[in-house]
Amino acid sequence: MVNSCNTNREILWRQVWGLAALLVAIILCWMAYTFYQPRILQNLELVELAGWLGIVQGLIVAVIEPLNGGISDRLQQRLGSRLPMISTGVLLAGVIFVSVSLLANHNLPTGMRWIIPVLMTAWVMAMIIFRGPTIALLTQFVPTTELPQVNAILVLIFGTVGAIAPLLHTLLDSMGASITFMLGAIALVLGAYILQLFTPKHTLIPAIHPDKSATAPSILLVLIFIIGLATGFEMNLLFGIFPQKLQTQLTGLSVELIASEILLVSAIASVPLGDWTADLGANKSMLLGVGTMTGLMGLTVLNDSSILAIALILAFGVSLSFILMSIIPLVLGKLPATQAGLGIGLYLGGSAGGTAIVSLLMKQIGITSVAAFLLAEVACVAVTLCILLCKKLENRG
């Protein structure tokens, strides 16, 4: 397991909260982007592009995210810090966000409208520069044994922000794209400043890891990417298909509200599940989450009871919490600290690829709830096999 650089084996809470502040800004900016992207493209009369841009961007992220993670690892070893890369990415993302907000309000000539989707794609690439490296900082702030408890806080934040999406969308709609993107840029810069402020240089010494070789075997890196691909695929099936299915029994609730309730339950469940997932270990917690989610999808396909539909929403939330709670400990626990950025990049890249594939399938052929359940079974088997192979490699080592 990867060791923290903190020799006293204590969680550096000040640094963790600084990291959480930047992650909140990242989540809010992604929400603002996904809310306004189709609207802006529609206003530019690029309706067809709106459906494809997210898919193309997801596939690009799947390739670039691991490469970026590897670069952050090399910078960490040379400079002793990932913060310069994080600051550069935040600055670029902020500038591009402001540029899009300014251009979106102008009636661009038809021949120049392509600038907006290009800038949007550049913004996504800029966000990639610092998203993975920010999460990789946990290896220096938190002992491996404490990662599940700290990750519970991050899941609580992620789930809570995601759960209030309907309210945030109303607020975003009232502010307009320009003000929203301006505030998003400010939030990113402020989040990065808080992280820098809360992270003294002496906490950025590279973690020492005597028990593993400096480089993980290539097959392990591939397996982490596949785990990201499969879990991202399954989680997007959950939110893309099953809220609509549950809504047929709960006609008083909107699809968006059902998705928010699942996220809220996952956030609340993360608090009591922190110690439990630590006891189970990341491997078992991930398998429990993915396996349970897949089984619940099968029940949802067969369900025609409103009471059971409510129970399924709660259960989906708990299973999602298990998955989210396991991601960071699983990845960081399988690689040496010198490859933390690469590991996070592989997982996030795989997850982006899974998201793009689900979007492509839904756009091109459509996915029924039955087909989604069958596809989720394939994803579940893939995660299981990858984790078993990872464990076999660890035993050999």
N, C-alpha and C positions, 0 to 999 in steps of 0.2 A: 504494500500500500504506500501511497505517496505521503511523505511526511511534510508537515508544516515547517517553515523556517523559524517559527517561534519556539525557542528552546524550552520555555516554561510550559508548553502545551496548553496555552490559554488562547481563547478566541479573542482576536483583536476587534472588539465590537465597534470601536470608533471607525475603523476602516471598513468594516462590513456595512455599517449604516451609510457611509459615503458611497460605497459601491451600489447599495440599494437605491440611493437617490438618483444615480445615473440610470439604473435599470428602469425606474419609474418614468423618467424622461423619455427613454427609448420606447417603452410600451405606449406611452401617450402619443408620441410622434408617429409610430406605426399605425395607431388607430386613426389619427387625423389623416394620414396619407391614404389608407385604404378607404376611408369615408369619402374623401374628395377626389381621388384619382379618376373613378368612372365619370363623375360629374364634370370635371374639367375637360376630359377627353370628349365627352358628349357635347359640351359647349363649343369645342373646337371642330365639331362634326367628324370626329374620329371614333364613332361608336364601335365599329368592328375591331379597331385596335384595342379598345378598352377591354374586350374579352380575352385578347391574346397577350397583352403586355405583362400581366401578372404571371402567366404561365412561362413566358420567355424569361422574365426576371428570376423566377424560381429556379429554372434550369441553370441560369448563369450563376446564381448564388451557390448552387450545389457544387459547382466547379471551383469558384473563387474562394469560398469560405475556408476550406481546408488549406489552400495555398496561403491565404492571409494569416491563418493560425500558425503555420510553420514560420512565416516571416516574423511574427510577434515573438515566437520562441527564440529565434536567433537574435533579435534585438534585446530580449531579456538577458540572454547570456553575454552579449557585448556591453550593454549599457547598465545592466542590473535593474532595469525597470521597463515596464510596458507603457508607462504613462505618456511618454512622448508620442507613441503611435496612437494612443487613445485621444490625446489632445488634438492631433492632426486630423483624425477622422471626424471628431466633433466639430472642429472649425469648418472643414469642408462641407459636412452635412448641413450645418447652420447656414453657410453662405448659399448653398444650392437651394435650400428651403426658402430662403428670403427671395432668391432670384425667381423661383417658380411663382411665389405669391405675387410678385410685381408683374411678371409677364402674363399671369392668368387674368389680370384685370384689363389688359390691353387687347384691342381687336387686331390680332396679328394677321398680316396678309396670308392668304392660303398657302403660298409657297414657303412660308416660314413657320408654319404651325408644328412642323416636325421637331422644332427645338424643344417644345414642352415635354413630349414623351422621352426625348433623349436626356433632358435634365432630370426627369423622374427616375430614369434608370441609373443615372449618375448618382442621384441621391441614395438609392438603394445600395449601390456599391460603396458609397462613403459610409453608410451605416454599418456595413460589413467590416470596415476597417477596424472599428473599435468594439463591436458587440461581443465577439468571441474573446478577444484579449481582456475585456472587462471581467467577464465571468472567470477567466483563467486566473485572475488575481486571487481568487479564493484559496488557491494552493499556498499562498503566502500569508493569508490572514487567518486561516482555520486549520487546525489539525484534522487529518483525515477521519479520525474517529468521531469528530464533532460535525462533520459535513451535513449529515441528515438533519440535525437540529437547526443549523444555520439555513439550510436549504428550505426548511419548513417556513421560515420567515419570508424568503423570496417567493415561495409558492403562495403564501398568504397574500403578499402584495400583488402578484400577478393575477391571482384569482379574483381578488377584490376589485382591482381596476377593470378587469375584463367583465365582471358581473355588472358594473354600473355603466356598461357600454350604451344601453338605450338612453340613459340620462345624458351621458357625454355627447352622444350623437345629436340630441336636441340642442345642447349648448353649442356644439360645433356648427350646426345648421344656422343658429341665430347669429353667430359671429362672422361667418363668411370665410372663404378660403384664405384671403390675404391675411387677415388678423390671426387666424388659426395657425398658419404656417410661420408667421412672425413669432408668435408665442411659443411655437414648437422649437424654433431655433434658439430662443432665449432659454427655454427649459433645458435643452441639451447643454448649452454653455454653462448654465447654472449648476446642472448635475455634475458636469466634469470638474467645475471649480470646487464643489463640495468634496468630491472624491480626492482631488489634489490636496485640498486643505486638511482633510482627515487622514492623509497618508504620508507620514514623515518618511524621509529617505531611508532611515535605518530599518524600516519594515520591509524594504524591497530587496533584501538579500536573497539570491536564488536559494530555493529549498534544497537541502542535502538529501540524497536518496541512495543509501549504500546497498540496498538489497536487490536492485534491478540494474540491468545494463542501461547505458545512457540512451539507447535507442530501442524502441519496441519493434518486434518483428512485423514485417509488412502485412502479413495475414491478419494480425490483430487490428491494425489500422483499417483494413478493409471491413472487418467484422463490425467495428464501431460505426463505420459509415452505413452499413446495411441495417444495423439496429436503429440508427437515426432515420433512415429511409422508411423502415417498416412502422416504427412508432409514429412518425409524422404522417404517414399514409393512413394509419388507423385512426388517429385523433382527428384528422380532417374528414374522414368518413363519418365519425361521430357527429361533428358539428355541421357537416354538409348535408347529411341525409336524415338522421334520426330525430332531431327536433321537429321536423315536418311530420314524421310518422307519429311521434308522441302527441302532436297537436290535434290529430284526428280524434283522440280520446279526450283531449283537454281543449275544447273549442274556445273556451273563454280566455285562453292564454295565446299570446302571439308566439311565433317561432323564435323571434329574437329574445323574448322573455324566457322561454324554456332554456335556450342556450346560456343565458345569463345565470339562470338558477343552477345549472350544472356547474358553471365556473364558481359561483358563490359557495356551493357545497364543497367543492374541491379546496377552496381557500380555507373554509372553516375546519374541514377535516384535517388539513395539514398540521394543525397545532397538536391535537392528540396523537397523530400518526408519526410525529417526529421520532420519539423514542422507540416506537414499534418498528419502524423501518430500519432504525439503527441496529436493533436486535436481530431482525431478519437478515439484514445485509442487502446491498443494492441489487444483487442478482435475483434473489427471491422476491424482493419487493416489486421489481420490474415485471417479472413473470406473473406475479399475483395480479398486478394492475392490468396488464395486457390480456391475460387469460380471462379475468373477470369481465373486462369491458367487452370482449368478444362474445362471451356467454350472454351478457345482458342484451347485446344486439340481437341475438337469436330469440330471446324472450320478447323483445320489442316487436319483432316481426310477427310473432304469434299472438300478441296481446290485443285484447279488445275491451279491457277494463280501465276505467278512469282512475280507480284507486291504485291499481297496479302501475299505471303510468306515472303516478306521483312517486311511488316507491322506486321505479326505474330511474327517474330523474335524480333522486337521492343516491342511488347505487352507482349511477354513472359518475356522479361527482366524486364519490369516494374512490372509485377505480382510477379516475383521471388523476386524483391526488397522489395515489400510489406511484403512477408513472412519472409525474412531474417531480415527486420527491426523490425518485431513484436516479434520474438522468445525470445530474452533476456528480454524485458520489460514484456512480457506475463508471463514468468516463474517466474521471480523475483518479479513481482507484485502480485502473488497469494500466495506466501509463506512468512512466517516470515524470517527475515534475518538470524536467527539461522539455517535455513534449505536451504540456498541459494545453497550450494554445492550439496545437495541431489537433489534439483529441476533441476539444470543444468545437473546433472548426469542422472536423469530420462529422460530428453528430449534427450540428446545426445545418451543415451542407446537405447531409442525407435527409434531414427533416424537410428542408426546403424542396428537395427533389420529390419527396413523397407528397408534399402539398401541391406541387406543379402537376404531378401525375393524376391526382384526384381531380383537380380542376380541369385537366385535359379530358379525362374520361367523362366527367359531367357535361362538358361542353359539346363533345363530339358524339357520344352515344347515349348519354344519360345513365344514371345508376339507380336501380330500384333498391328498396330496403333489403330485399332478399339477396340481390347481387352484392350489396355492401357488406352484408353478413358473411357471405362466402369469401369475399376479398379480404375481410378482416381476419378470417380463419387462416388464410395464407400468410398474412402479415404476422399473426400470432405464432405460427409455426416457424417463420423466418427468425423472429426474435428469440424464440426458444432454442433453436439450433445454434444461432450465433453465440448466445450466452453459454451454452454447453461447450462449444468449441473454445471460447475464451477461457473457460474454467480449465479445460484440458491443457491449453497452452500454459496457463499459470502453474498448473501442477508439474508440468515438464520443467518449467523454469525454476 
